[in-house]
Amino acid sequence: RVVIFSENRLEWVYAFYGCWKAQAIPVPVDAASTAEEVAYILKDCRPTALFCSEANLEKARSAAQLAGVQTRVVVFEQMPAEAPIPAEDAIAEPAASAVAVIVYTSGTTGSPKGVMLTYENIWANLHSVSAEVPIYRSDDRVMVLLPLHHVLPLQGTMVMPLTIGATIVFAPSLVAADILSTLSENKVTLFVGVPRLFTLLRDGLMSKIRQSKLALLLFFLCARVNSLAFSRLVFGAVQRRFGGAIRYMPCGGAALDAGVIKDFRTLGFEILLGYGLTETAPMVSFTHPGKGRKGAAGQIIPCNQVRCVDGEIAVRGKNVMLGYFERPEETAAVLREGWFYTGDLGHVDADGYIFITGRRKEIIVLPSGKNINPEEVEQKLLKYADFISEVAVLASGDALQALILPNIKAMQARGIVNLEETIRSEVVRKYNQGASSYKRILKCTLIQESLPRTRLGKLKRHELPALAVNARR
């Protein structure tokens, strides 16, 4: 096992495929991890080597010391600039059942676990979106933007395109200007992103459109016509700003607001929403081009079967992981009789579209016995965007508490001075008026920094209770 602990760069790709060529197992780690977080993974998987960039060298050394493991540390910048090219540069065909990569879960509900994905798991996803539905093509140019340690960008922006001979293009950063210049200069055709990214881009685009009455009129016209071809013609300038070559915008990692999908379509872009988990490498379903359905997270991919057991989605197929690294009990808890129990709540309609309604572990059960999906409440509160930027809902005794990050800029622009009083009257009180008694917010706490999230924007709910306590001090 070989850990790759670095920001996105060409050497990251070389290290990954070098592991495969040497029949080792790459273990990608988030470049933004703390030394303590890296130490946890090092202690868990005991790698023989660790690749890192100079920027992460000190953290890597500290992590190895904390973990009490001895591992060879290879620094990208200290490697020879040129190396002899072997006569045979192909990688031997691996066994389908062999472990291809160990990806640690993001730890949104507890300690991360090492998910063992096989070559068959990886291939099953690729085959679904290239051979069965031609989303990925050999002439594509796919932008590498999201951190490669996560299974979505690992698969969607590196392994999948390189396996079929497509081109990958590295964005220098997540700054909007860098993203747009990379898209434009390289004529990117597939732009893989996550909900927060698409929401920010949509908000930026709509802000500029609202500044022009003509642009706003054209936007409403395109929304009514609802034709990608027509929208691409009308908003040719927006298309060119994104490079003028984008065919699809695949999106995963979390739920995406239907309004964002609709607004991008009005501007001539087709977002293909997917659903999956690290344990399914990652896809369970995805939206076929031109076949989106409101509220659905796409159609089930042919390599797997999906059923719902007491409301929980269970998956069986070639995309399902081998198990958690050296955790037989935790593996047995989610893999039963060949079915992987996802922990997600939802249903599948007669046409194979999957609908996600929440997470079993995140459901709040009040002392009264009432079950509450916190995401449902949060989405309703976020409609008051003029007052709040972020919100998280958690249980506090026998009631609900909301942690709210105020939209200070918008409120100051309107001359609002007393933030807490305004949010209580204009957000919490108005929400409570239309909510069931057990779904009302009885405690409201303002926070000063963004909520704890993973690199792909998932809320770390297990950290919320401590945040609520600290915010009250």
Legacy VTK file of the C-alpha trace (Angstrom):
# vtk DataFile Version 3.0
C-alpha trace
ASCII
DATASET POLYDATA
POINTS 473 float
0.000 0.000 0.000
1.327 3.411 -1.019
-0.112 6.701 0.237
-0.368 9.699 -2.132
-0.545 12.873 -0.043
-0.439 15.849 -2.383
-2.447 18.524 -4.132
-3.527 17.818 -7.727
-0.539 17.778 -10.100
0.879 15.650 -12.908
3.090 13.719 -10.476
-0.055 12.626 -8.627
-1.154 10.775 -11.760
2.309 9.252 -12.306
2.427 8.044 -8.689
-1.028 6.442 -8.973
-0.289 4.550 -12.181
3.201 3.723 -10.896
1.482 1.888 -8.050
-0.660 -0.053 -10.493
2.350 -0.944 -12.628
4.179 -2.209 -9.514
1.023 -4.102 -8.425
0.834 -1.972 -5.286
-2.350 -0.415 -3.931
-2.553 3.402 -4.022
-4.141 5.099 -0.999
-5.063 8.722 -1.865
-5.188 11.161 1.056
-6.651 14.669 1.131
-3.830 17.214 0.694
-5.602 19.536 3.129
-5.600 16.969 5.954
-3.965 17.781 9.263
-0.984 15.743 10.512
-3.337 14.025 12.984
-5.771 13.036 10.219
-2.953 11.664 8.056
-1.517 9.808 11.064
-4.870 8.057 11.535
-4.727 6.726 7.955
-1.037 5.791 8.160
-1.661 3.819 11.336
-4.694 2.145 9.770
-3.189 1.068 6.422
0.565 0.897 7.273
1.959 1.960 3.861
5.403 0.936 2.629
5.850 4.320 0.936
4.324 7.779 0.888
4.398 10.231 -2.034
3.988 13.897 -1.152
4.756 17.393 -2.372
7.242 19.653 -0.604
4.301 21.663 0.720
3.120 18.584 2.651
6.501 17.147 3.629
6.525 18.416 7.218
2.960 17.215 7.774
3.884 13.822 6.308
6.869 13.454 8.644
4.838 14.568 11.660
2.057 12.148 10.734
4.460 9.210 10.434
5.910 10.056 13.846
2.470 10.385 15.431
1.359 7.088 13.897
4.537 5.310 14.963
5.055 3.827 11.501
8.172 3.699 9.379
7.518 4.442 5.737
9.637 5.679 2.876
8.751 9.299 2.024
9.180 10.308 -1.626
8.965 14.042 -2.369
7.808 14.929 -5.884
10.051 17.989 -6.228
13.123 15.990 -5.165
12.708 13.265 -7.774
14.855 13.300 -10.958
13.484 15.641 -13.604
13.955 12.907 -16.198
13.885 9.164 -15.842
14.713 6.415 -18.373
11.616 5.269 -20.233
11.200 1.486 -19.954
11.030 -0.484 -23.180
7.624 -1.875 -22.161
5.382 0.900 -20.866
2.149 -1.086 -20.646
0.625 -2.167 -17.354
-0.053 -5.886 -17.004
-3.751 -6.757 -16.932
-4.704 -7.131 -13.248
-7.129 -9.657 -11.824
-10.631 -8.198 -11.806
-11.053 -9.108 -8.137
-7.746 -7.532 -7.044
-7.891 -4.390 -4.896
-7.172 -1.410 -7.163
-7.337 1.403 -4.621
-8.199 2.055 -0.985
-10.226 5.252 -0.619
-10.936 6.507 2.869
-14.473 7.725 3.498
-14.828 11.403 4.315
-15.824 10.783 7.913
-19.024 12.853 7.896
-20.504 10.714 10.694
-17.382 9.347 12.422
-13.890 7.960 11.863
-12.937 7.341 8.206
-12.840 3.753 6.907
-10.666 2.410 4.092
-12.939 1.341 1.229
-11.340 -1.421 -0.862
-12.364 -0.991 -4.492
-11.446 -3.661 -7.038
-10.536 -3.229 -10.694
-13.932 -4.696 -11.549
-15.659 -2.041 -9.396
-13.851 0.717 -11.281
-14.418 -0.836 -14.696
-18.146 -1.339 -14.062
-18.662 2.404 -13.571
-16.593 3.332 -16.624
-18.397 0.831 -18.862
-21.758 2.287 -17.790
-20.933 5.845 -18.882
-18.830 5.122 -21.969
-19.996 1.928 -23.675
-23.602 1.703 -22.479
-24.334 5.438 -22.451
-21.680 7.424 -24.385
-21.117 10.280 -21.949
-17.339 9.750 -21.963
-15.669 9.581 -25.397
-12.058 9.152 -26.479
-12.014 12.664 -27.984
-13.106 14.291 -24.724
-11.076 16.826 -22.761
-11.933 16.489 -19.067
-10.916 19.085 -16.506
-9.207 17.904 -13.312
-10.532 20.361 -10.765
-11.737 18.562 -7.644
-9.153 16.934 -5.324
-8.193 13.507 -6.667
-8.227 11.802 -3.266
-12.019 11.621 -3.513
-13.500 8.763 -5.547
-15.703 11.021 -7.741
-12.874 13.099 -9.273
-10.482 10.132 -9.110
-12.797 8.161 -11.344
-14.564 10.899 -13.264
-11.609 13.170 -14.075
-8.637 10.786 -14.151
-9.164 7.027 -14.414
-12.203 7.032 -16.708
-10.880 9.478 -19.337
-7.331 8.069 -19.366
-8.611 4.483 -19.692
-10.444 5.288 -22.940
-7.663 7.517 -24.324
-9.269 10.873 -23.584
-7.334 13.969 -22.462
-7.287 15.440 -18.950
-6.587 19.103 -18.234
-5.479 20.436 -14.847
-7.040 23.597 -13.419
-4.476 25.547 -11.351
-6.970 26.310 -8.559
-10.636 26.499 -7.546
-10.699 30.256 -8.156
-13.428 31.143 -10.669
-11.021 33.022 -12.992
-8.671 30.016 -13.139
-11.548 27.643 -13.812
-12.941 29.766 -16.646
-9.533 30.322 -18.269
-8.787 26.582 -18.132
-12.157 25.768 -19.685
-11.684 28.366 -22.406
-8.049 27.781 -23.322
-8.367 23.988 -23.472
-11.854 23.654 -24.971
-12.940 21.332 -22.153
-15.856 19.060 -23.104
-16.724 17.471 -19.742
-16.820 19.662 -16.644
-17.193 17.450 -13.544
-18.235 19.328 -10.410
-20.068 19.226 -7.088
-23.225 21.098 -5.995
-21.463 23.929 -4.151
-19.311 24.681 -7.200
-22.242 24.743 -9.616
-24.302 26.838 -7.188
-21.528 29.439 -6.886
-21.041 29.572 -10.657
-24.804 29.893 -11.215
-25.068 32.698 -8.670
-22.207 34.571 -10.373
-23.752 34.196 -13.815
-27.236 35.193 -12.667
-25.865 38.240 -10.867
-24.500 39.542 -14.173
-27.622 38.643 -16.123
-29.799 40.607 -13.694
-27.717 43.712 -14.378
-29.082 43.828 -17.954
-32.806 44.039 -18.715
-32.198 42.564 -22.178
-30.192 39.613 -20.808
-32.894 38.982 -18.208
-35.597 39.075 -20.870
-33.643 36.608 -23.024
-33.142 34.369 -19.990
-36.908 34.201 -19.364
-37.473 33.518 -23.064
-34.985 30.615 -23.071
-36.514 29.210 -19.893
-39.907 29.116 -21.590
-38.611 27.600 -24.849
-36.591 24.992 -22.848
-34.307 23.992 -25.729
-30.564 23.439 -25.243
-29.853 24.277 -28.877
-31.825 27.527 -28.685
-30.214 28.519 -25.364
-26.730 27.841 -26.717
-27.464 30.119 -29.644
-28.936 32.929 -27.537
-26.294 32.729 -24.815
-23.372 32.130 -27.129
-21.256 34.609 -25.146
-21.748 32.597 -21.943
-20.954 29.386 -23.807
-17.725 30.898 -25.160
-16.752 32.041 -21.677
-16.836 28.356 -20.685
-14.777 27.399 -23.744
-17.635 26.811 -26.168
-17.081 23.035 -26.199
-18.817 21.696 -23.078
-21.149 18.803 -23.859
-22.098 17.791 -20.332
-21.588 18.863 -16.725
-21.632 15.703 -14.560
-22.386 16.487 -10.905
-22.148 14.303 -7.791
-21.132 14.282 -4.156
-24.419 15.607 -2.737
-27.887 16.755 -3.735
-28.123 19.700 -6.127
-30.974 22.191 -6.023
-33.333 21.705 -8.983
-33.245 25.469 -9.616
-29.510 25.348 -10.331
-29.987 22.562 -12.887
-32.804 24.516 -14.536
-30.832 27.787 -14.664
-27.815 26.118 -16.251
-30.072 24.463 -18.819
-31.580 27.870 -19.618
-28.019 29.060 -20.332
-27.394 26.053 -22.602
-25.580 23.664 -20.250
-26.792 20.160 -19.374
-26.005 19.012 -15.827
-26.064 15.228 -15.437
-26.821 14.487 -11.806
-25.529 11.262 -10.280
-25.943 9.380 -7.031
-23.426 7.098 -5.416
-21.033 6.425 -2.591
-17.351 5.690 -2.127
-18.434 2.072 -1.560
-19.983 1.883 -5.061
-16.948 3.282 -6.927
-18.904 5.727 -6.923
-22.024 5.555 -9.095
-25.316 3.838 -8.413
-27.274 6.006 -10.853
-26.816 8.917 -13.243
-28.948 11.102 -15.481
-28.922 10.067 -19.125
-28.549 13.016 -21.537
-31.914 14.572 -22.312
-33.729 12.312 -19.846
-33.605 14.181 -16.549
-36.546 13.849 -14.200
-37.385 16.413 -11.527
-36.251 15.341 -8.072
-34.483 12.221 -9.325
-30.775 11.440 -8.979
-30.667 9.739 -12.360
-31.401 6.218 -13.555
-29.887 3.073 -12.073
-26.766 1.924 -13.951
-27.113 -1.552 -15.528
-24.217 -3.132 -13.599
-26.113 -2.980 -10.323
-29.484 -3.821 -8.823
-31.243 -1.546 -6.364
-33.983 -2.322 -3.881
-35.434 -0.502 -0.888
-35.629 -2.268 2.468
-37.704 -0.399 5.051
-37.027 2.760 3.077
-33.245 2.206 2.925
-31.534 1.874 -0.453
-29.602 -1.374 -0.909
-27.322 -2.056 -3.884
-25.907 -5.249 -5.393
-23.633 -5.494 -8.412
-20.165 -5.271 -9.950
-19.671 -1.738 -8.620
-19.990 -2.669 -4.924
-16.795 -2.612 -2.861
-14.899 -5.645 -1.601
-15.205 -4.303 1.959
-13.599 -2.012 4.526
-9.864 -2.544 5.021
-9.292 -4.844 8.020
-12.757 -4.116 9.422
-14.734 -7.348 9.044
-17.422 -6.401 11.566
-18.132 -3.028 9.976
-18.097 -4.666 6.535
-20.586 -7.295 7.688
-22.837 -4.558 9.063
-23.364 -3.032 5.609
-22.748 -6.000 3.257
-25.420 -8.609 3.857
-26.129 -11.491 1.457
-24.419 -9.602 -1.357
-26.404 -6.408 -0.788
-24.730 -3.183 0.294
-26.969 -1.177 2.618
-26.189 2.450 1.812
-27.736 4.172 4.817
-29.578 6.448 2.381
-33.343 6.691 2.390
-35.298 6.859 -0.854
-37.226 4.979 -3.494
-37.049 3.851 -7.132
-39.874 4.461 -9.606
-41.115 2.128 -12.329
-38.739 3.645 -14.903
-35.627 3.046 -12.829
-35.195 6.619 -11.577
-33.880 6.857 -8.040
-35.053 9.446 -5.511
-33.032 10.195 -2.356
-34.935 11.559 0.631
-32.291 11.551 3.383
-29.706 9.643 5.422
-30.790 7.065 8.002
-27.928 8.050 10.341
-28.751 11.742 10.001
-32.442 11.419 10.803
-33.161 13.238 14.071
-35.350 11.250 16.455
-36.874 13.481 19.135
-37.894 12.156 22.575
-41.483 12.356 21.339
-40.627 9.700 18.740
-40.947 12.095 15.819
-38.444 11.561 12.980
-37.047 14.637 11.222
-34.843 14.866 8.140
-32.543 17.836 8.922
-31.821 18.487 5.223
-35.512 19.121 4.585
-35.600 21.813 7.288
-32.274 23.300 6.156
-33.455 23.670 2.558
-36.507 25.605 3.695
-34.389 27.909 5.851
-31.911 28.515 3.024
-34.690 30.119 0.996
-34.115 33.180 3.183
-30.808 33.802 1.390
-30.979 37.557 2.010
-30.385 36.855 5.688
-28.438 33.596 5.975
-25.483 32.065 4.118
-25.358 28.619 5.734
-27.487 26.660 8.180
-27.348 23.327 9.981
-30.095 21.768 12.059
-29.486 19.423 15.005
-31.323 18.091 18.025
-31.084 19.991 21.300
-32.953 18.208 24.056
-36.528 17.712 22.921
-36.418 20.377 20.181
-34.535 21.508 17.087
-31.647 23.957 17.090
-30.382 25.879 14.072
-26.763 26.950 13.648
-26.842 29.935 11.294
-24.058 31.768 9.488
-25.545 35.211 8.691
-25.306 36.751 5.234
-23.530 39.766 6.700
-22.776 41.467 3.379
-26.407 41.396 2.212
-27.732 42.525 5.594
-25.247 45.375 5.931
-26.159 46.563 2.439
-29.730 46.925 3.694
-28.644 48.807 6.800
-29.439 45.986 9.227
-27.424 46.271 12.448
-28.989 43.770 14.852
-28.294 40.490 13.018
-29.608 38.068 15.620
-32.902 39.856 16.208
-33.476 40.205 12.458
-32.767 36.525 11.763
-35.073 35.451 14.563
-37.927 37.601 13.237
-37.393 37.385 9.467
-36.173 33.777 9.177
-36.890 31.572 12.185
-40.288 33.064 13.067
-41.504 33.012 9.450
-40.275 29.436 8.952
-41.966 28.306 12.194
-45.297 29.787 11.098
-45.501 27.288 8.244
-43.845 24.295 9.941
-45.339 21.393 11.871
-45.037 21.868 15.631
-42.298 19.251 16.019
-40.285 20.721 13.101
-40.132 24.219 14.535
-36.807 25.797 15.449
-36.840 26.612 19.171
-33.135 27.421 19.530
-31.185 29.627 17.156
-27.417 30.145 17.428
-25.395 32.429 15.174
-21.914 31.248 14.158
-19.022 33.324 12.830
-17.334 30.814 10.500
-18.473 28.396 7.820
-19.903 25.051 8.880
-17.487 22.075 8.971
-17.531 20.325 5.619
-15.558 17.820 3.594
-13.595 19.027 0.549
-16.600 18.149 -1.630
-18.983 20.145 0.537
-20.678 17.456 2.635
-21.642 18.625 6.100
-19.751 16.942 8.962
-22.791 16.484 11.188
-20.910 14.694 13.950
-19.031 17.958 14.632
-22.175 20.073 15.033
-22.864 19.432 18.754
-19.390 20.673 19.733
-19.778 23.664 17.416
-23.102 24.519 19.057
-21.534 24.416 22.529
-18.568 26.574 21.508
-20.793 29.100 19.728
-22.739 29.755 22.944
-19.589 30.596 24.937
LINES 1 474
473 0 1 2 3 4 5 6 7 8 9 10 11 12 13 14 15 16 17 18 19 20 21 22 23 24 25 26 27 28 29 30 31 32 33 34 35 36 37 38 39 40 41 42 43 44 45 46 47 48 49 50 51 52 53 54 55 56 57 58 59 60 61 62 63 64 65 66 67 68 69 70 71 72 73 74 75 76 77 78 79 80 81 82 83 84 85 86 87 88 89 90 91 92 93 94 95 96 97 98 99 100 101 102 103 104 105 106 107 108 109 110 111 112 113 114 115 116 117 118 119 120 121 122 123 124 125 126 127 128 129 130 131 132 133 134 135 136 137 138 139 140 141 142 143 144 145 146 147 148 149 150 151 152 153 154 155 156 157 158 159 160 161 162 163 164 165 166 167 168 169 170 171 172 173 174 175 176 177 178 179 180 181 182 183 184 185 186 187 188 189 190 191 192 193 194 195 196 197 198 199 200 201 202 203 204 205 206 207 208 209 210 211 212 213 214 215 216 217 218 219 220 221 222 223 224 225 226 227 228 229 230 231 232 233 234 235 236 237 238 239 240 241 242 243 244 245 246 247 248 249 250 251 252 253 254 255 256 257 258 259 260 261 262 263 264 265 266 267 268 269 270 271 272 273 274 275 276 277 278 279 280 281 282 283 284 285 286 287 288 289 290 291 292 293 294 295 296 297 298 299 300 301 302 303 304 305 306 307 308 309 310 311 312 313 314 315 316 317 318 319 320 321 322 323 324 325 326 327 328 329 330 331 332 333 334 335 336 337 338 339 340 341 342 343 344 345 346 347 348 349 350 351 352 353 354 355 356 357 358 359 360 361 362 363 364 365 366 367 368 369 370 371 372 373 374 375 376 377 378 379 380 381 382 383 384 385 386 387 388 389 390 391 392 393 394 395 396 397 398 399 400 401 402 403 404 405 406 407 408 409 410 411 412 413 414 415 416 417 418 419 420 421 422 423 424 425 426 427 428 429 430 431 432 433 434 435 436 437 438 439 440 441 442 443 444 445 446 447 448 449 450 451 452 453 454 455 456 457 458 459 460 461 462 463 464 465 466 467 468 469 470 471 472
